[in-house]
Amino acid sequence: MPNIIPYFSLLKSEEKKSADFVIFGNIVSKHSIFWDENYPANVNSFDFVAQLNDVPDDYEITVHINSNGGEVKEGLAIYNALKKRNATTICEGFAASAASLVFMGGKRRIMNRASLLFIHQAATYAEGNPDELDKIAQDLRIITAAAVNAYKEGGVTLSDEELDAMVKAETWIPAEDALKNGFATEIADVEQKEGAVTNSAMSFIAAALNRTPQASHSLGEASISIDLDTTRIESLVTLLEKVNVGLEKLDAQVQGSAFGGKEPSPKADPTQQKKGFFNFKKEE
């Protein structure tokens, strides 16, 4: 079998004191013959929790999720480990089935507008006599109840009857409904006010420029300071004026050569505003 890179990674930054986990695969048991042979690129609770425990307590932990899910026990193990840490979970695409349990492990749970949760009852393949099948059905109900407890602990505001109905109906949950019903704590939005989660670098730059002079934004030990001293802006305007003059002279020389050293057209009226290569309006 070819070597397949797992859809699971950990990015740590000592400078920013942050740890980003990326779960973009199935959430299954470690060294499971079925999963290893059919879906070798996966995530398991053993490796995840081991790496989570290596993250210092003062680090900001973020878990990025895009997963169809997998085994309930693996999802519950990751959920219980995450809820002991002050973690942020972000649904980057699907947080379905067992992955929805991982999502609920975040104290801060963020849905992108183009993302979905999916919840349902526990399921399995089974065979046997009526008594054995009845026992399996009862076991599945108990397992489902454990998963439902994760939704309730996370802050879902639905009644027991409403949540039970959604689980039995195998429900896809869009961002707005996830927020309204307590599955999520917020929705990522590029139009949110300063401090909100955003996937737009331009919005960060715009927010910084709208701050008062000498504003700064802290990024762990690093910081970005933006000086809005108007004298620097005036210097830039002066520099652009000089560049315009130089470019106009060069343009005149080129045109003069093309027309045998003669002016191709009368000189412009100096009282009229001239449009340069760099255009700006200087306030009096």
SEFIZA-295950 format. One record per residue (C-alpha): x, y, z. Coordinates in nm, 2 decimals, padded with zeros to 4 digits. Layout:
BEGIN
<r><east>X</east><north>Y</north><up>Z</up></r>
...
REM end
This chain:
BEGIN
<r><east>00.00</east><north>00.00</north><up>00.00</up></r>
<r><east>00.14</east><north>00.35</north><up>-00.09</up></r>
<r><east>00.25</east><north>00.58</north><up>00.19</up></r>
<r><east>-00.04</east><north>00.81</north><up>00.25</up></r>
<r><east>00.00</east><north>01.13</north><up>00.46</up></r>
<r><east>-00.26</east><north>01.14</north><up>00.74</up></r>
<r><east>-00.51</east><north>01.43</north><up>00.73</up></r>
<r><east>-00.40</east><north>01.52</north><up>01.08</up></r>
<r><east>-00.13</east><north>01.76</north><up>01.19</up></r>
<r><east>-00.02</east><north>01.98</north><up>01.47</up></r>
<r><east>00.14</east><north>02.32</north><up>01.42</up></r>
<r><east>00.30</east><north>02.48</north><up>01.73</up></r>
<r><east>00.44</east><north>02.82</north><up>01.77</up></r>
<r><east>00.66</east><north>02.89</north><up>02.07</up></r>
<r><east>00.67</east><north>03.26</north><up>01.98</up></r>
<r><east>00.29</east><north>03.30</north><up>01.97</up></r>
<r><east>00.23</east><north>03.03</north><up>02.23</up></r>
<r><east>-00.03</east><north>02.87</north><up>02.01</up></r>
<r><east>-00.11</east><north>02.52</north><up>01.89</up></r>
<r><east>-00.32</east><north>02.45</north><up>01.58</up></r>
<r><east>-00.46</east><north>02.10</north><up>01.53</up></r>
<r><east>-00.59</east><north>02.01</north><up>01.19</up></r>
<r><east>-00.84</east><north>01.72</north><up>01.17</up></r>
<r><east>-00.93</east><north>01.67</north><up>00.80</up></r>
<r><east>-00.99</east><north>01.29</north><up>00.80</up></r>
<r><east>-01.19</east><north>01.01</north><up>00.95</up></r>
<r><east>-01.18</east><north>00.98</north><up>01.33</up></r>
<r><east>-01.11</east><north>00.61</north><up>01.40</up></r>
<r><east>-00.92</east><north>00.36</north><up>01.62</up></r>
<r><east>-00.55</east><north>00.34</north><up>01.60</up></r>
<r><east>-00.43</east><north>00.04</north><up>01.41</up></r>
<r><east>-00.78</east><north>-00.08</north><up>01.32</up></r>
<r><east>-00.74</east><north>-00.33</north><up>01.04</up></r>
<r><east>-01.06</east><north>-00.22</north><up>00.87</up></r>
<r><east>-00.98</east><north>00.15</north><up>00.88</up></r>
<r><east>-00.61</east><north>00.11</north><up>00.80</up></r>
<r><east>-00.69</east><north>-00.10</north><up>00.49</up></r>
<r><east>-00.98</east><north>00.11</north><up>00.36</up></r>
<r><east>-00.92</east><north>00.46</north><up>00.50</up></r>
<r><east>-00.55</east><north>00.48</north><up>00.60</up></r>
<r><east>-00.54</east><north>00.86</north><up>00.62</up></r>
<r><east>-00.72</east><north>00.91</north><up>00.95</up></r>
<r><east>-00.72</east><north>01.06</north><up>01.30</up></r>
<r><east>-00.73</east><north>00.87</north><up>01.63</up></r>
<r><east>-00.78</east><north>00.97</north><up>01.98</up></r>
<r><east>-00.46</east><north>00.81</north><up>02.11</up></r>
<r><east>-00.23</east><north>01.03</north><up>01.89</up></r>
<r><east>-00.44</east><north>01.34</north><up>01.93</up></r>
<r><east>-00.46</east><north>01.32</north><up>02.31</up></r>
<r><east>-00.09</east><north>01.24</north><up>02.34</up></r>
<r><east>00.00</east><north>01.55</north><up>02.13</up></r>
<r><east>-00.26</east><north>01.76</north><up>02.32</up></r>
<r><east>-00.10</east><north>01.67</north><up>02.65</up></r>
<r><east>00.24</east><north>01.80</north><up>02.52</up></r>
<r><east>00.09</east><north>02.14</north><up>02.46</up></r>
<r><east>00.17</east><north>02.38</north><up>02.75</up></r>
<r><east>-00.12</east><north>02.50</north><up>02.96</up></r>
<r><east>-00.06</east><north>02.87</north><up>02.86</up></r>
<r><east>-00.09</east><north>02.80</north><up>02.49</up></r>
<r><east>-00.39</east><north>02.90</north><up>02.28</up></r>
<r><east>-00.53</east><north>02.58</north><up>02.13</up></r>
<r><east>-00.73</east><north>02.58</north><up>01.80</up></r>
<r><east>-00.87</east><north>02.27</north><up>01.64</up></r>
<r><east>-00.97</east><north>02.30</north><up>01.27</up></r>
<r><east>-01.22</east><north>02.04</north><up>01.16</up></r>
<r><east>-01.33</east><north>01.90</north><up>00.83</up></r>
<r><east>-01.44</east><north>01.54</north><up>00.88</up></r>
<r><east>-01.71</east><north>01.30</north><up>00.80</up></r>
<r><east>-01.67</east><north>01.15</north><up>01.15</up></r>
<r><east>-01.60</east><north>00.79</north><up>01.24</up></r>
<r><east>-01.62</east><north>00.60</north><up>01.57</up></r>
<r><east>-01.82</east><north>00.74</north><up>01.86</up></r>
<r><east>-01.57</east><north>00.63</north><up>02.12</up></r>
<r><east>-01.28</east><north>00.81</north><up>01.94</up></r>
<r><east>-01.49</east><north>01.13</north><up>01.91</up></r>
<r><east>-01.59</east><north>01.11</north><up>02.28</up></r>
<r><east>-01.23</east><north>01.06</north><up>02.39</up></r>
<r><east>-01.11</east><north>01.37</north><up>02.19</up></r>
<r><east>-01.42</east><north>01.57</north><up>02.32</up></r>
<r><east>-01.34</east><north>01.49</north><up>02.68</up></r>
<r><east>-00.97</east><north>01.58</north><up>02.64</up></r>
<r><east>-01.05</east><north>01.91</north><up>02.47</up></r>
<r><east>-01.31</east><north>02.03</north><up>02.72</up></r>
<r><east>-01.04</east><north>02.02</north><up>02.99</up></r>
<r><east>-00.85</east><north>02.28</north><up>02.79</up></r>
<r><east>-00.95</east><north>02.63</north><up>02.70</up></r>
<r><east>-00.97</east><north>02.53</north><up>02.33</up></r>
<r><east>-01.13</east><north>02.68</north><up>02.02</up></r>
<r><east>-01.28</east><north>02.45</north><up>01.76</up></r>
<r><east>-01.36</east><north>02.57</north><up>01.41</up></r>
<r><east>-01.57</east><north>02.39</north><up>01.15</up></r>
<r><east>-01.39</east><north>02.44</north><up>00.83</up></r>
<r><east>-01.63</east><north>02.23</north><up>00.62</up></r>
<r><east>-01.81</east><north>01.94</north><up>00.77</up></r>
<r><east>-01.81</east><north>01.84</north><up>01.14</up></r>
<r><east>-02.02</east><north>01.53</north><up>01.09</up></r>
<r><east>-02.11</east><north>01.24</north><up>01.32</up></r>
<r><east>-01.82</east><north>01.18</north><up>01.56</up></r>
<r><east>-01.65</east><north>01.50</north><up>01.43</up></r>
<r><east>-01.95</east><north>01.70</north><up>01.57</up></r>
<r><east>-01.85</east><north>01.56</north><up>01.92</up></r>
<r><east>-01.49</east><north>01.69</north><up>01.86</up></r>
<r><east>-01.64</east><north>02.03</north><up>01.77</up></r>
<r><east>-01.84</east><north>02.04</north><up>02.09</up></r>
<r><east>-01.51</east><north>02.01</north><up>02.29</up></r>
<r><east>-01.42</east><north>02.37</north><up>02.23</up></r>
<r><east>-01.51</east><north>02.64</north><up>02.48</up></r>
<r><east>-01.53</east><north>02.87</north><up>02.18</up></r>
<r><east>-01.69</east><north>02.70</north><up>01.88</up></r>
<r><east>-01.69</east><north>02.87</north><up>01.55</up></r>
<r><east>-01.88</east><north>02.79</north><up>01.24</up></r>
<r><east>-01.79</east><north>02.93</north><up>00.90</up></r>
<r><east>-02.10</east><north>03.03</north><up>00.70</up></r>
<r><east>-02.01</east><north>02.77</north><up>00.44</up></r>
<r><east>-01.99</east><north>02.48</north><up>00.69</up></r>
<r><east>-02.22</east><north>02.22</north><up>00.84</up></r>
<r><east>-02.27</east><north>02.00</north><up>01.14</up></r>
<r><east>-02.43</east><north>01.66</north><up>01.11</up></r>
<r><east>-02.58</east><north>01.47</north><up>01.40</up></r>
<r><east>-02.74</east><north>01.12</north><up>01.41</up></r>
<r><east>-02.79</east><north>00.81</north><up>01.63</up></r>
<r><east>-02.51</east><north>00.56</north><up>01.67</up></r>
<r><east>-02.51</east><north>00.29</north><up>01.41</up></r>
<r><east>-02.35</east><north>-00.04</north><up>01.34</up></r>
<r><east>-02.36</east><north>-00.35</north><up>01.13</up></r>
<r><east>-02.50</east><north>-00.66</north><up>01.31</up></r>
<r><east>-02.63</east><north>-01.01</north><up>01.28</up></r>
<r><east>-02.78</east><north>-01.26</north><up>01.52</up></r>
<r><east>-03.10</east><north>-01.39</north><up>01.68</up></r>
<r><east>-03.38</east><north>-01.15</north><up>01.80</up></r>
<r><east>-03.25</east><north>-01.13</north><up>02.15</up></r>
<r><east>-02.90</east><north>-01.05</north><up>02.03</up></r>
<r><east>-03.03</east><north>-00.78</north><up>01.79</up></r>
<r><east>-03.25</east><north>-00.63</north><up>02.07</up></r>
<r><east>-02.94</east><north>-00.61</north><up>02.29</up></r>
<r><east>-02.74</east><north>-00.44</north><up>02.01</up></r>
<r><east>-03.02</east><north>-00.19</north><up>01.96</up></r>
<r><east>-03.03</east><north>-00.11</north><up>02.33</up></r>
<r><east>-02.65</east><north>-00.07</north><up>02.33</up></r>
<r><east>-02.68</east><north>00.18</north><up>02.04</up></r>
<r><east>-02.93</east><north>00.38</north><up>02.23</up></r>
<r><east>-02.70</east><north>00.40</north><up>02.53</up></r>
<r><east>-02.41</east><north>00.51</north><up>02.31</up></r>
<r><east>-02.63</east><north>00.77</north><up>02.14</up></r>
<r><east>-02.72</east><north>00.91</north><up>02.49</up></r>
<r><east>-02.35</east><north>00.95</north><up>02.57</up></r>
<r><east>-02.31</east><north>01.15</north><up>02.25</up></r>
<r><east>-02.62</east><north>01.36</north><up>02.32</up></r>
<r><east>-02.46</east><north>01.44</north><up>02.67</up></r>
<r><east>-02.17</east><north>01.60</north><up>02.48</up></r>
<r><east>-02.41</east><north>01.83</north><up>02.30</up></r>
<r><east>-02.59</east><north>01.93</north><up>02.62</up></r>
<r><east>-02.27</east><north>01.99</north><up>02.81</up></r>
<r><east>-02.14</east><north>02.21</north><up>02.53</up></r>
<r><east>-02.43</east><north>02.44</north><up>02.57</up></r>
<r><east>-02.71</east><north>02.33</north><up>02.33</up></r>
<r><east>-03.02</east><north>02.52</north><up>02.43</up></r>
<r><east>-03.28</east><north>02.28</north><up>02.28</up></r>
<r><east>-03.51</east><north>02.08</north><up>02.49</up></r>
<r><east>-03.44</east><north>01.71</north><up>02.54</up></r>
<r><east>-03.73</east><north>01.63</north><up>02.31</up></r>
<r><east>-03.61</east><north>01.87</north><up>02.03</up></r>
<r><east>-03.25</east><north>01.74</north><up>02.05</up></r>
<r><east>-03.37</east><north>01.38</north><up>02.04</up></r>
<r><east>-03.59</east><north>01.45</north><up>01.74</up></r>
<r><east>-03.29</east><north>01.61</north><up>01.55</up></r>
<r><east>-03.06</east><north>01.32</north><up>01.63</up></r>
<r><east>-03.32</east><north>01.06</north><up>01.52</up></r>
<r><east>-03.39</east><north>01.26</north><up>01.20</up></r>
<r><east>-03.02</east><north>01.26</north><up>01.10</up></r>
<r><east>-03.00</east><north>01.64</north><up>01.08</up></r>
<r><east>-02.76</east><north>01.87</north><up>00.89</up></r>
<r><east>-02.72</east><north>02.19</north><up>01.08</up></r>
<r><east>-02.61</east><north>02.51</north><up>00.90</up></r>
<r><east>-02.41</east><north>02.78</north><up>01.08</up></r>
<r><east>-02.71</east><north>03.01</north><up>01.17</up></r>
<r><east>-02.90</east><north>02.72</north><up>01.33</up></r>
<r><east>-02.59</east><north>02.59</north><up>01.51</up></r>
<r><east>-02.55</east><north>02.94</north><up>01.67</up></r>
<r><east>-02.92</east><north>02.98</north><up>01.75</up></r>
<r><east>-02.94</east><north>02.64</north><up>01.91</up></r>
<r><east>-02.61</east><north>02.65</north><up>02.11</up></r>
<r><east>-02.40</east><north>02.41</north><up>01.91</up></r>
<r><east>-02.18</east><north>02.70</north><up>01.81</up></r>
<r><east>-02.08</east><north>03.01</north><up>02.01</up></r>
<r><east>-02.02</east><north>03.23</north><up>01.70</up></r>
<r><east>-02.00</east><north>03.25</north><up>01.33</up></r>
<r><east>-01.68</east><north>03.36</north><up>01.15</up></r>
<r><east>-01.76</east><north>03.67</north><up>00.94</up></r>
<r><east>-01.52</east><north>03.91</north><up>00.76</up></r>
<r><east>-01.76</east><north>04.19</north><up>00.85</up></r>
<r><east>-01.75</east><north>04.14</north><up>01.22</up></r>
<r><east>-01.61</east><north>04.41</north><up>01.45</up></r>
<r><east>-01.25</east><north>04.42</north><up>01.55</up></r>
<r><east>-01.14</east><north>04.11</north><up>01.75</up></r>
<r><east>-01.38</east><north>03.87</north><up>01.58</up></r>
<r><east>-01.25</east><north>03.57</north><up>01.39</up></r>
<r><east>-01.19</east><north>03.64</north><up>01.02</up></r>
<r><east>-01.04</east><north>03.47</north><up>00.72</up></r>
<r><east>-00.96</east><north>03.80</north><up>00.55</up></r>
<r><east>-00.61</east><north>03.95</north><up>00.58</up></r>
<r><east>-00.74</east><north>04.27</north><up>00.42</up></r>
<r><east>-01.00</east><north>04.32</north><up>00.69</up></r>
<r><east>-00.72</east><north>04.29</north><up>00.95</up></r>
<r><east>-00.52</east><north>04.56</north><up>00.76</up></r>
<r><east>-00.82</east><north>04.78</north><up>00.73</up></r>
<r><east>-00.90</east><north>04.75</north><up>01.10</up></r>
<r><east>-00.54</east><north>04.85</north><up>01.18</up></r>
<r><east>-00.56</east><north>05.16</north><up>00.96</up></r>
<r><east>-00.88</east><north>05.27</north><up>01.12</up></r>
<r><east>-00.72</east><north>05.28</north><up>01.46</up></r>
<r><east>-00.59</east><north>05.59</north><up>01.63</up></r>
<r><east>-00.23</east><north>05.70</north><up>01.57</up></r>
<r><east>00.03</east><north>05.48</north><up>01.74</up></r>
<r><east>-00.21</east><north>05.19</north><up>01.76</up></r>
<r><east>-00.07</east><north>04.84</north><up>01.80</up></r>
<r><east>-00.19</east><north>04.48</north><up>01.77</up></r>
<r><east>-00.03</east><north>04.22</north><up>01.99</up></r>
<r><east>00.05</east><north>03.88</north><up>01.84</up></r>
<r><east>00.20</east><north>03.69</north><up>02.14</up></r>
<r><east>00.55</east><north>03.82</north><up>02.19</up></r>
<r><east>00.55</east><north>04.00</north><up>01.85</up></r>
<r><east>00.36</east><north>04.32</north><up>01.78</up></r>
<r><east>00.27</east><north>04.53</north><up>01.48</up></r>
<r><east>00.27</east><north>04.91</north><up>01.53</up></r>
<r><east>00.11</east><north>05.14</north><up>01.27</up></r>
<r><east>00.22</east><north>05.51</north><up>01.28</up></r>
<r><east>-00.03</east><north>05.74</north><up>01.11</up></r>
<r><east>00.18</east><north>06.06</north><up>01.15</up></r>
<r><east>00.04</east><north>06.30</north><up>00.89</up></r>
<r><east>00.39</east><north>06.44</north><up>00.81</up></r>
<r><east>00.48</east><north>06.11</north><up>00.66</up></r>
<r><east>00.17</east><north>06.12</north><up>00.44</up></r>
<r><east>00.27</east><north>06.47</north><up>00.33</up></r>
<r><east>00.62</east><north>06.35</north><up>00.25</up></r>
<r><east>00.47</east><north>06.08</north><up>00.04</up></r>
<r><east>00.26</east><north>06.33</north><up>-00.15</up></r>
<r><east>00.57</east><north>06.55</north><up>-00.21</up></r>
<r><east>00.76</east><north>06.25</north><up>-00.34</up></r>
<r><east>00.48</east><north>06.16</north><up>-00.58</up></r>
<r><east>00.48</east><north>06.51</north><up>-00.71</up></r>
<r><east>00.85</east><north>06.49</north><up>-00.79</up></r>
<r><east>00.79</east><north>06.15</north><up>-00.96</up></r>
<r><east>00.51</east><north>06.30</north><up>-01.17</up></r>
<r><east>00.74</east><north>06.58</north><up>-01.29</up></r>
<r><east>01.02</east><north>06.34</north><up>-01.38</up></r>
<r><east>00.79</east><north>06.11</north><up>-01.57</up></r>
<r><east>00.63</east><north>06.41</north><up>-01.76</up></r>
<r><east>00.98</east><north>06.53</north><up>-01.86</up></r>
<r><east>01.07</east><north>06.18</north><up>-01.98</up></r>
<r><east>00.74</east><north>06.16</north><up>-02.17</up></r>
<r><east>00.80</east><north>06.49</north><up>-02.34</up></r>
<r><east>01.15</east><north>06.38</north><up>-02.45</up></r>
<r><east>01.02</east><north>06.06</north><up>-02.60</up></r>
<r><east>00.74</east><north>06.25</north><up>-02.79</up></r>
<r><east>00.99</east><north>06.52</north><up>-02.90</up></r>
<r><east>01.22</east><north>06.25</north><up>-03.05</up></r>
<r><east>00.92</east><north>06.09</north><up>-03.23</up></r>
<r><east>00.82</east><north>06.42</north><up>-03.38</up></r>
<r><east>01.16</east><north>06.55</north><up>-03.49</up></r>
<r><east>01.23</east><north>06.75</north><up>-03.19</up></r>
<r><east>00.91</east><north>06.95</north><up>-03.22</up></r>
<r><east>00.63</east><north>06.97</north><up>-02.97</up></r>
<r><east>00.34</east><north>06.74</north><up>-03.08</up></r>
<r><east>00.08</east><north>06.97</north><up>-02.93</up></r>
<r><east>00.06</east><north>07.32</north><up>-02.76</up></r>
<r><east>00.15</east><north>07.34</north><up>-02.40</up></r>
<r><east>-00.13</east><north>07.28</north><up>-02.16</up></r>
<r><east>-00.28</east><north>07.58</north><up>-01.98</up></r>
<r><east>-00.10</east><north>07.60</north><up>-01.64</up></r>
<r><east>-00.43</east><north>07.71</north><up>-01.48</up></r>
<r><east>-00.59</east><north>07.38</north><up>-01.57</up></r>
<r><east>-00.55</east><north>07.07</north><up>-01.34</up></r>
<r><east>-00.31</east><north>06.83</north><up>-01.50</up></r>
<r><east>-00.35</east><north>06.46</north><up>-01.46</up></r>
<r><east>-00.02</east><north>06.29</north><up>-01.36</up></r>
<r><east>00.09</east><north>05.93</north><up>-01.35</up></r>
<r><east>00.01</east><north>05.92</north><up>-00.98</up></r>
<r><east>-00.32</east><north>06.10</north><up>-00.90</up></r>
<r><east>-00.42</east><north>06.24</north><up>-00.57</up></r>
<r><east>-00.59</east><north>06.54</north><up>-00.43</up></r>
<r><east>-00.40</east><north>06.75</north><up>-00.18</up></r>
<r><east>-00.62</east><north>06.93</north><up>00.07</up></r>
<r><east>-00.53</east><north>07.29</north><up>00.13</up></r>
REM end
